[in-house]
Amino acid sequence: MGKRKETRDNMFYFIVNAASRTGKGKKIWSQLEAELKRQNISYQAYLTKYQGHAGELAEKLTGKHKENIISLVVVGGDGTANEVVNGIRDFEKVQFGYIPIGSGNDLGRGLGLPKDPLAALRVILESKERYAMDLGKVSWGRKLEHWAYFNISSGIGMDADVCRRVNAAGMKVFLNQLHLGRLSYFIQTAMTLVEMPKVQASVQFASGEKKRIHGLICMAVMNHKCEGGGLPMAPNASDRDGKLSICYIHGVTKRKAAFLLLMLVKGKHIGFQGIELVNCDSCTLWLKEPMVGHTDGEDLGDLVHLKYECLPGALKIMK
């Protein structure tokens, strides 16, 4: 039997988080939908109803249309985009579009997408070529039996703890209403410094090189330059070089850590003792004590054994 010819679906499938931007996502979607109707664009829209729903919708849509290449568009924040990417099982069958309307918007920032939702929609509708973006993959557990993809970053330690605190605190909702959502990350970072963890660790790179890390405070594994609402952890990171940029802070006092974080906010932390930056296509990390882990700001729990990998050009983006 001959190979079935691959076809492209002319329909746009939107997964919309109407709760984004403290509930303003519903109004933004109404504006986008009006524009789609004005241009007579064929589309179907699915509004998320609970955490994890975006991933379920993505899995269902890509499974249902597995013989076609479909245009899948996320309207939401970094967390919604993460859910959708983790719901896709065959990236070769998906053209991914993103309209960032969250509070952090690090993926939109990294991709250089317009902040205005209608302008971002226009980019998608007018896109001719596909931007092949690297994806990150993190595995964890005793036998690395659990895994997840990430668009922006994954990590352990203080930055992951900040994500946990931000997601749990009512402060983020309050500051979002004042259009100061990014400030919640910086406030929680300062508060986390008070309980700054230090853990002995070791990391092994794909080359076989193994390195001991004394007093690890945090490790951020970056696919883009920024996380946490614009914090430039890896100023030289690229989402198209087939590598992850790893930034880790270790072996410093609380006072020195506070100074390094101040430099980090300014993007001037490279070269200071206590901060290491390295690029690699994969690495494995062992911790002597559990530390909080995250992927694109989503809590992974307290972990001791992780592996990070880069999947070159895995996600084809309409931009």
TIZA-640400 format. One record per residue (C-alpha): residue in one letter; residue number from 1; x, y, z. Coordinates in Angstrom, 1 decimal, decimal comma. Layout:
REM residues N
{code:A	pos:NUM	xx:X	yy:Y	zz:Z};
...
This chain:
REM residues 319
{code:M	pos:1	xx:0,0	yy:0,0	zz:0,0};
{code:G	pos:2	xx:1,4	yy:3,4	zz:-1,0};
{code:K	pos:3	xx:2,1	yy:6,1	zz:1,6};
{code:R	pos:4	xx:-0,9	yy:8,4	zz:2,2};
{code:K	pos:5	xx:-0,3	yy:11,9	zz:1,0};
{code:E	pos:6	xx:0,2	yy:14,5	zz:3,7};
{code:T	pos:7	xx:-2,4	yy:17,4	zz:3,5};
{code:R	pos:8	xx:-2,7	yy:20,7	zz:5,2};
{code:D	pos:9	xx:-5,8	yy:21,7	zz:7,1};
{code:N	pos:10	xx:-7,0	yy:25,2	zz:6,2};
{code:M	pos:11	xx:-8,8	yy:25,6	zz:9,5};
{code:F	pos:12	xx:-7,2	yy:27,6	zz:12,4};
{code:Y	pos:13	xx:-7,8	yy:25,9	zz:15,8};
{code:F	pos:14	xx:-7,7	yy:28,3	zz:18,8};
{code:I	pos:15	xx:-7,1	yy:27,2	zz:22,4};
{code:V	pos:16	xx:-8,1	yy:30,2	zz:24,5};
{code:N	pos:17	xx:-7,5	yy:30,8	zz:28,2};
{code:A	pos:18	xx:-10,2	yy:33,4	zz:28,9};
{code:A	pos:19	xx:-9,0	yy:33,7	zz:32,5};
{code:S	pos:20	xx:-5,6	yy:35,1	zz:31,4};
{code:R	pos:21	xx:-4,6	yy:38,7	zz:32,4};
{code:T	pos:22	xx:-6,9	yy:38,4	zz:35,4};
{code:G	pos:23	xx:-10,0	yy:37,6	zz:33,4};
{code:K	pos:24	xx:-9,4	yy:40,1	zz:30,6};
{code:G	pos:25	xx:-8,7	yy:37,2	zz:28,3};
{code:K	pos:26	xx:-12,4	yy:36,8	zz:27,5};
{code:K	pos:27	xx:-12,7	yy:40,4	zz:26,3};
{code:I	pos:28	xx:-9,4	yy:40,1	zz:24,3};
{code:W	pos:29	xx:-10,7	yy:36,9	zz:22,6};
{code:S	pos:30	xx:-14,0	yy:38,7	zz:21,7};
{code:Q	pos:31	xx:-11,9	yy:41,3	zz:19,8};
{code:L	pos:32	xx:-9,8	yy:38,6	zz:18,1};
{code:E	pos:33	xx:-12,9	yy:36,6	zz:17,1};
{code:A	pos:34	xx:-14,5	yy:39,7	zz:15,6};
{code:E	pos:35	xx:-11,4	yy:40,2	zz:13,5};
{code:L	pos:36	xx:-11,5	yy:36,6	zz:12,4};
{code:K	pos:37	xx:-15,1	yy:36,9	zz:11,3};
{code:R	pos:38	xx:-14,4	yy:40,2	zz:9,6};
{code:Q	pos:39	xx:-11,7	yy:38,6	zz:7,5};
{code:N	pos:40	xx:-13,9	yy:35,5	zz:6,9};
{code:I	pos:41	xx:-11,2	yy:33,2	zz:8,4};
{code:S	pos:42	xx:-12,1	yy:29,5	zz:9,0};
{code:Y	pos:43	xx:-11,6	yy:28,7	zz:12,6};
{code:Q	pos:44	xx:-12,7	yy:26,7	zz:15,6};
{code:A	pos:45	xx:-12,2	yy:28,0	zz:19,2};
{code:Y	pos:46	xx:-12,0	yy:26,0	zz:22,4};
{code:L	pos:47	xx:-12,0	yy:27,9	zz:25,8};
{code:T	pos:48	xx:-10,2	yy:26,2	zz:28,7};
{code:K	pos:49	xx:-12,2	yy:25,4	zz:31,8};
{code:Y	pos:50	xx:-9,6	yy:24,3	zz:34,3};
{code:Q	pos:51	xx:-5,9	yy:23,8	zz:34,8};
{code:G	pos:52	xx:-4,6	yy:21,1	zz:32,4};
{code:H	pos:53	xx:-7,5	yy:21,5	zz:30,0};
{code:A	pos:54	xx:-5,4	yy:23,2	zz:27,3};
{code:G	pos:55	xx:-3,1	yy:20,2	zz:27,2};
{code:E	pos:56	xx:-6,1	yy:17,9	zz:26,9};
{code:L	pos:57	xx:-7,5	yy:19,9	zz:24,1};
{code:A	pos:58	xx:-4,2	yy:20,0	zz:22,2};
{code:E	pos:59	xx:-3,9	yy:16,2	zz:22,5};
{code:K	pos:60	xx:-7,4	yy:15,6	zz:21,3};
{code:L	pos:61	xx:-7,1	yy:18,0	zz:18,3};
{code:T	pos:62	xx:-3,7	yy:16,7	zz:17,2};
{code:G	pos:63	xx:-4,9	yy:13,1	zz:17,6};
{code:K	pos:64	xx:-8,1	yy:13,7	zz:15,7};
{code:H	pos:65	xx:-6,3	yy:15,4	zz:12,8};
{code:K	pos:66	xx:-3,2	yy:13,3	zz:12,8};
{code:E	pos:67	xx:-3,3	yy:12,8	zz:9,0};
{code:N	pos:68	xx:-3,2	yy:16,6	zz:8,4};
{code:I	pos:69	xx:-0,9	yy:19,4	zz:9,3};
{code:I	pos:70	xx:-3,0	yy:21,7	zz:11,5};
{code:S	pos:71	xx:-2,6	yy:25,3	zz:12,6};
{code:L	pos:72	xx:-2,9	yy:25,4	zz:16,4};
{code:V	pos:73	xx:-3,0	yy:28,8	zz:18,0};
{code:V	pos:74	xx:-2,7	yy:29,5	zz:21,8};
{code:V	pos:75	xx:-4,3	yy:32,6	zz:23,2};
{code:G	pos:76	xx:-3,1	yy:32,9	zz:26,8};
{code:G	pos:77	xx:0,0	yy:33,1	zz:29,0};
{code:D	pos:78	xx:3,3	yy:31,1	zz:29,2};
{code:G	pos:79	xx:1,5	yy:28,4	zz:31,3};
{code:T	pos:80	xx:-1,2	yy:27,8	zz:28,7};
{code:A	pos:81	xx:1,5	yy:27,6	zz:26,0};
{code:N	pos:82	xx:3,4	yy:25,1	zz:28,0};
{code:E	pos:83	xx:0,2	yy:22,9	zz:28,5};
{code:V	pos:84	xx:-0,5	yy:23,0	zz:24,8};
{code:V	pos:85	xx:3,0	yy:22,0	zz:23,8};
{code:N	pos:86	xx:2,9	yy:19,1	zz:26,3};
{code:G	pos:87	xx:-0,3	yy:18,0	zz:24,7};
{code:I	pos:88	xx:1,1	yy:17,7	zz:21,2};
{code:R	pos:89	xx:2,4	yy:14,2	zz:20,4};
{code:D	pos:90	xx:3,6	yy:14,8	zz:16,8};
{code:F	pos:91	xx:5,2	yy:18,2	zz:16,3};
{code:E	pos:92	xx:5,7	yy:17,5	zz:12,5};
{code:K	pos:93	xx:1,9	yy:17,7	zz:12,2};
{code:V	pos:94	xx:1,5	yy:21,1	zz:13,9};
{code:Q	pos:95	xx:2,0	yy:24,7	zz:12,9};
{code:F	pos:96	xx:2,0	yy:26,6	zz:16,2};
{code:G	pos:97	xx:0,8	yy:30,1	zz:16,7};
{code:Y	pos:98	xx:0,9	yy:32,2	zz:19,9};
{code:I	pos:99	xx:-0,9	yy:35,3	zz:21,0};
{code:P	pos:100	xx:0,6	yy:36,2	zz:24,4};
{code:I	pos:101	xx:-1,9	yy:37,7	zz:26,9};
{code:G	pos:102	xx:-0,4	yy:36,5	zz:30,2};
{code:S	pos:103	xx:1,4	yy:38,4	zz:32,9};
{code:G	pos:104	xx:5,0	yy:37,1	zz:32,3};
{code:N	pos:105	xx:4,9	yy:36,7	zz:28,5};
{code:D	pos:106	xx:8,5	yy:35,4	zz:28,3};
{code:L	pos:107	xx:7,7	yy:33,2	zz:25,3};
{code:G	pos:108	xx:6,2	yy:36,2	zz:23,4};
{code:R	pos:109	xx:9,2	yy:38,3	zz:24,4};
{code:G	pos:110	xx:11,7	yy:35,7	zz:23,3};
{code:L	pos:111	xx:10,0	yy:35,2	zz:20,0};
{code:G	pos:112	xx:9,7	yy:39,0	zz:19,4};
{code:L	pos:113	xx:5,9	yy:38,8	zz:19,0};
{code:P	pos:114	xx:3,8	yy:42,0	zz:19,2};
{code:K	pos:115	xx:2,3	yy:42,8	zz:22,6};
{code:D	pos:116	xx:-1,0	yy:43,9	zz:21,0};
{code:P	pos:117	xx:-3,2	yy:40,8	zz:20,5};
{code:L	pos:118	xx:-4,6	yy:42,0	zz:17,2};
{code:A	pos:119	xx:-1,1	yy:42,6	zz:15,8};
{code:A	pos:120	xx:0,0	yy:39,2	zz:17,0};
{code:L	pos:121	xx:-3,1	yy:37,6	zz:15,2};
{code:R	pos:122	xx:-2,1	yy:39,5	zz:12,1};
{code:V	pos:123	xx:1,4	yy:38,0	zz:12,2};
{code:I	pos:124	xx:-0,1	yy:34,5	zz:12,4};
{code:L	pos:125	xx:-2,6	yy:35,0	zz:9,5};
{code:E	pos:126	xx:0,1	yy:36,6	zz:7,3};
{code:S	pos:127	xx:2,9	yy:34,1	zz:8,2};
{code:K	pos:128	xx:4,4	yy:32,4	zz:5,1};
{code:E	pos:129	xx:7,5	yy:30,7	zz:6,5};
{code:R	pos:130	xx:7,8	yy:28,6	zz:9,7};
{code:Y	pos:131	xx:10,2	yy:29,5	zz:12,5};
{code:A	pos:132	xx:11,8	yy:26,3	zz:13,8};
{code:M	pos:133	xx:12,2	yy:26,8	zz:17,5};
{code:D	pos:134	xx:14,1	yy:24,4	zz:19,8};
{code:L	pos:135	xx:12,2	yy:22,8	zz:22,6};
{code:G	pos:136	xx:13,6	yy:21,8	zz:26,0};
{code:K	pos:137	xx:12,8	yy:18,5	zz:27,7};
{code:V	pos:138	xx:13,2	yy:17,7	zz:31,3};
{code:S	pos:139	xx:13,0	yy:14,2	zz:32,8};
{code:W	pos:140	xx:12,9	yy:13,4	zz:36,5};
{code:G	pos:141	xx:12,4	yy:10,6	zz:39,0};
{code:R	pos:142	xx:14,7	yy:7,8	zz:40,2};
{code:K	pos:143	xx:14,8	yy:6,3	zz:36,7};
{code:L	pos:144	xx:13,9	yy:9,6	zz:34,9};
{code:E	pos:145	xx:10,5	yy:8,1	zz:34,2};
{code:H	pos:146	xx:8,6	yy:11,4	zz:34,3};
{code:W	pos:147	xx:9,1	yy:14,1	zz:31,6};
{code:A	pos:148	xx:7,8	yy:17,4	zz:30,2};
{code:Y	pos:149	xx:8,7	yy:19,8	zz:27,5};
{code:F	pos:150	xx:9,4	yy:23,5	zz:28,1};
{code:N	pos:151	xx:9,4	yy:26,5	zz:25,7};
{code:I	pos:152	xx:11,2	yy:29,0	zz:27,9};
{code:S	pos:153	xx:13,0	yy:27,4	zz:30,8};
{code:S	pos:154	xx:13,2	yy:24,7	zz:33,4};
{code:G	pos:155	xx:15,1	yy:24,7	zz:36,6};
{code:I	pos:156	xx:15,5	yy:23,9	zz:40,3};
{code:G	pos:157	xx:16,2	yy:25,8	zz:43,5};
{code:M	pos:158	xx:15,4	yy:29,4	zz:44,2};
{code:D	pos:159	xx:13,9	yy:30,4	zz:40,8};
{code:A	pos:160	xx:11,6	yy:27,4	zz:40,9};
{code:D	pos:161	xx:10,7	yy:28,2	zz:44,5};
{code:V	pos:162	xx:9,9	yy:31,8	zz:43,4};
{code:C	pos:163	xx:7,5	yy:30,3	zz:40,8};
{code:R	pos:164	xx:5,8	yy:28,2	zz:43,4};
{code:R	pos:165	xx:5,4	yy:31,2	zz:45,7};
{code:V	pos:166	xx:4,1	yy:33,4	zz:42,9};
{code:N	pos:167	xx:1,5	yy:30,9	zz:41,8};
{code:A	pos:168	xx:0,4	yy:30,3	zz:45,4};
{code:A	pos:169	xx:0,2	yy:34,0	zz:46,4};
{code:G	pos:170	xx:-2,8	yy:36,2	zz:46,0};
{code:M	pos:171	xx:-0,2	yy:39,0	zz:45,3};
{code:K	pos:172	xx:0,1	yy:38,1	zz:41,6};
{code:V	pos:173	xx:-3,7	yy:38,6	zz:41,0};
{code:F	pos:174	xx:-3,7	yy:41,9	zz:42,8};
{code:L	pos:175	xx:-0,6	yy:43,2	zz:41,0};
{code:N	pos:176	xx:-2,0	yy:42,0	zz:37,6};
{code:Q	pos:177	xx:-5,0	yy:44,2	zz:38,2};
{code:L	pos:178	xx:-2,6	yy:47,1	zz:38,5};
{code:H	pos:179	xx:-0,7	yy:46,0	zz:35,4};
{code:L	pos:180	xx:2,3	yy:45,2	zz:37,7};
{code:G	pos:181	xx:2,3	yy:41,4	zz:37,3};
{code:R	pos:182	xx:6,0	yy:41,2	zz:36,7};
{code:L	pos:183	xx:6,6	yy:42,8	zz:40,1};
{code:S	pos:184	xx:5,3	yy:39,8	zz:41,9};
{code:Y	pos:185	xx:8,3	yy:37,7	zz:40,7};
{code:F	pos:186	xx:10,8	yy:40,3	zz:42,0};
{code:I	pos:187	xx:9,1	yy:40,6	zz:45,4};
{code:Q	pos:188	xx:8,9	yy:36,8	zz:45,9};
{code:T	pos:189	xx:12,6	yy:36,6	zz:44,8};
{code:A	pos:190	xx:13,6	yy:39,0	zz:47,6};
{code:M	pos:191	xx:11,5	yy:37,0	zz:50,1};
{code:T	pos:192	xx:12,9	yy:33,7	zz:49,0};
{code:L	pos:193	xx:16,5	yy:35,0	zz:49,7};
{code:V	pos:194	xx:15,7	yy:34,9	zz:53,4};
{code:E	pos:195	xx:15,4	yy:31,1	zz:53,3};
{code:M	pos:196	xx:18,0	yy:30,6	zz:50,6};
{code:P	pos:197	xx:18,7	yy:26,8	zz:50,2};
{code:K	pos:198	xx:22,2	yy:25,5	zz:49,6};
{code:V	pos:199	xx:22,6	yy:21,9	zz:48,3};
{code:Q	pos:200	xx:25,5	yy:19,8	zz:47,2};
{code:A	pos:201	xx:25,1	yy:18,7	zz:43,7};
{code:S	pos:202	xx:26,8	yy:17,2	zz:40,6};
{code:V	pos:203	xx:26,1	yy:17,7	zz:36,9};
{code:Q	pos:204	xx:27,3	yy:15,5	zz:34,0};
{code:F	pos:205	xx:27,2	yy:16,9	zz:30,4};
{code:A	pos:206	xx:26,7	yy:14,9	zz:27,2};
{code:S	pos:207	xx:30,5	yy:15,1	zz:26,6};
{code:G	pos:208	xx:31,0	yy:13,0	zz:29,7};
{code:E	pos:209	xx:32,4	yy:15,9	zz:31,8};
{code:K	pos:210	xx:31,2	yy:15,7	zz:35,4};
{code:K	pos:211	xx:31,3	yy:18,7	zz:37,7};
{code:R	pos:212	xx:30,7	yy:19,0	zz:41,5};
{code:I	pos:213	xx:28,7	yy:22,0	zz:42,6};
{code:H	pos:214	xx:29,1	yy:23,2	zz:46,1};
{code:G	pos:215	xx:26,3	yy:25,1	zz:47,8};
{code:L	pos:216	xx:23,9	yy:25,2	zz:44,8};
{code:I	pos:217	xx:21,2	yy:27,9	zz:45,2};
{code:C	pos:218	xx:19,5	yy:27,6	zz:41,9};
{code:M	pos:219	xx:20,0	yy:26,3	zz:38,3};
{code:A	pos:220	xx:18,0	yy:27,8	zz:35,4};
{code:V	pos:221	xx:18,1	yy:25,8	zz:32,1};
{code:M	pos:222	xx:17,2	yy:28,3	zz:29,5};
{code:N	pos:223	xx:15,8	yy:28,0	zz:25,9};
{code:H	pos:224	xx:15,2	yy:31,7	zz:25,8};
{code:K	pos:225	xx:17,1	yy:34,6	zz:27,3};
{code:C	pos:226	xx:14,5	yy:35,5	zz:30,0};
{code:E	pos:227	xx:12,2	yy:33,9	zz:32,5};
{code:G	pos:228	xx:10,0	yy:35,1	zz:35,4};
{code:G	pos:229	xx:8,6	yy:38,1	zz:33,6};
{code:G	pos:230	xx:11,7	yy:39,4	zz:31,9};
{code:L	pos:231	xx:14,6	yy:38,2	zz:34,1};
{code:P	pos:232	xx:17,6	yy:37,8	zz:31,7};
{code:M	pos:233	xx:19,1	yy:34,6	zz:33,2};
{code:A	pos:234	xx:20,9	yy:33,7	zz:30,0};
{code:P	pos:235	xx:21,5	yy:36,9	zz:27,9};
{code:N	pos:236	xx:23,2	yy:35,0	zz:25,1};
{code:A	pos:237	xx:20,7	yy:32,1	zz:24,9};
{code:S	pos:238	xx:19,3	yy:31,2	zz:21,4};
{code:D	pos:239	xx:16,2	yy:29,2	zz:20,7};
{code:R	pos:240	xx:17,7	yy:28,0	zz:17,4};
{code:D	pos:241	xx:21,2	yy:26,9	zz:18,2};
{code:G	pos:242	xx:20,4	yy:23,3	zz:19,3};
{code:K	pos:243	xx:21,6	yy:24,0	zz:22,8};
{code:L	pos:244	xx:20,3	yy:24,9	zz:26,2};
{code:S	pos:245	xx:21,9	yy:27,8	zz:28,2};
{code:I	pos:246	xx:22,5	yy:26,8	zz:31,8};
{code:C	pos:247	xx:22,9	yy:29,5	zz:34,5};
{code:Y	pos:248	xx:23,6	yy:28,4	zz:38,1};
{code:I	pos:249	xx:24,4	yy:30,3	zz:41,3};
{code:H	pos:250	xx:26,4	yy:28,5	zz:44,0};
{code:G	pos:251	xx:28,8	yy:28,9	zz:46,9};
{code:V	pos:252	xx:27,9	yy:32,4	zz:48,0};
{code:T	pos:253	xx:26,5	yy:34,2	zz:51,1};
{code:K	pos:254	xx:23,0	yy:35,7	zz:51,3};
{code:R	pos:255	xx:24,5	yy:39,1	zz:50,9};
{code:K	pos:256	xx:26,5	yy:38,1	zz:47,8};
{code:A	pos:257	xx:23,4	yy:36,3	zz:46,4};
{code:A	pos:258	xx:21,4	yy:39,5	zz:46,8};
{code:F	pos:259	xx:24,0	yy:41,5	zz:44,9};
{code:L	pos:260	xx:24,2	yy:38,9	zz:42,2};
{code:L	pos:261	xx:20,4	yy:38,9	zz:41,8};
{code:L	pos:262	xx:20,5	yy:42,7	zz:41,5};
{code:M	pos:263	xx:23,1	yy:42,3	zz:38,7};
{code:L	pos:264	xx:21,0	yy:39,6	zz:37,1};
{code:V	pos:265	xx:18,0	yy:41,9	zz:36,9};
{code:K	pos:266	xx:20,1	yy:44,4	zz:35,1};
{code:G	pos:267	xx:21,5	yy:41,6	zz:32,8};
{code:K	pos:268	xx:25,1	yy:42,3	zz:34,1};
{code:H	pos:269	xx:25,7	yy:39,1	zz:36,1};
{code:I	pos:270	xx:28,1	yy:37,4	zz:33,6};
{code:G	pos:271	xx:31,6	yy:37,1	zz:34,9};
{code:F	pos:272	xx:30,9	yy:37,4	zz:38,7};
{code:Q	pos:273	xx:32,3	yy:34,6	zz:40,9};
{code:G	pos:274	xx:29,4	yy:32,4	zz:42,1};
{code:I	pos:275	xx:27,5	yy:32,5	zz:38,8};
{code:E	pos:276	xx:28,3	yy:29,9	zz:36,1};
{code:L	pos:277	xx:26,9	yy:29,9	zz:32,5};
{code:V	pos:278	xx:27,4	yy:27,0	zz:30,1};
{code:N	pos:279	xx:25,8	yy:25,9	zz:26,9};
{code:C	pos:280	xx:25,1	yy:22,2	zz:26,2};
{code:D	pos:281	xx:22,7	yy:19,9	zz:24,3};
{code:S	pos:282	xx:22,0	yy:17,8	zz:27,4};
{code:C	pos:283	xx:23,0	yy:17,3	zz:31,0};
{code:T	pos:284	xx:22,1	yy:15,2	zz:34,0};
{code:L	pos:285	xx:21,9	yy:16,6	zz:37,6};
{code:W	pos:286	xx:22,0	yy:14,8	zz:40,9};
{code:L	pos:287	xx:21,2	yy:16,6	zz:44,2};
{code:K	pos:288	xx:22,0	yy:15,4	zz:47,7};
{code:E	pos:289	xx:18,8	yy:17,0	zz:49,0};
{code:P	pos:290	xx:15,5	yy:17,7	zz:47,2};
{code:M	pos:291	xx:15,0	yy:21,1	zz:45,6};
{code:V	pos:292	xx:11,8	yy:22,6	zz:44,0};
{code:G	pos:293	xx:11,7	yy:22,1	zz:40,2};
{code:H	pos:294	xx:9,7	yy:23,9	zz:37,5};
{code:T	pos:295	xx:9,1	yy:23,9	zz:33,8};
{code:D	pos:296	xx:7,9	yy:27,2	zz:32,3};
{code:G	pos:297	xx:6,9	yy:28,2	zz:35,8};
{code:E	pos:298	xx:4,8	yy:25,1	zz:36,4};
{code:D	pos:299	xx:5,6	yy:23,3	zz:39,6};
{code:L	pos:300	xx:7,2	yy:19,8	zz:39,2};
{code:G	pos:301	xx:7,5	yy:19,1	zz:42,9};
{code:D	pos:302	xx:10,7	yy:18,5	zz:45,0};
{code:L	pos:303	xx:13,3	yy:16,7	zz:43,0};
{code:V	pos:304	xx:16,8	yy:15,1	zz:43,3};
{code:H	pos:305	xx:17,5	yy:13,6	zz:39,9};
{code:L	pos:306	xx:16,9	yy:15,4	zz:36,6};
{code:K	pos:307	xx:18,0	yy:15,3	zz:33,0};
{code:Y	pos:308	xx:17,7	yy:18,2	zz:30,5};
{code:E	pos:309	xx:17,8	yy:17,9	zz:26,8};
{code:C	pos:310	xx:17,4	yy:20,2	zz:23,8};
{code:L	pos:311	xx:15,2	yy:19,1	zz:20,9};
{code:P	pos:312	xx:16,5	yy:21,2	zz:17,9};
{code:G	pos:313	xx:13,9	yy:22,9	zz:15,8};
{code:A	pos:314	xx:11,1	yy:20,8	zz:17,1};
{code:L	pos:315	xx:8,3	yy:23,4	zz:17,2};
{code:K	pos:316	xx:7,3	yy:25,1	zz:13,9};
{code:I	pos:317	xx:5,9	yy:28,5	zz:14,7};
{code:M	pos:318	xx:3,8	yy:30,9	zz:12,6};
{code:K	pos:319	xx:5,6	yy:34,2	zz:12,9};
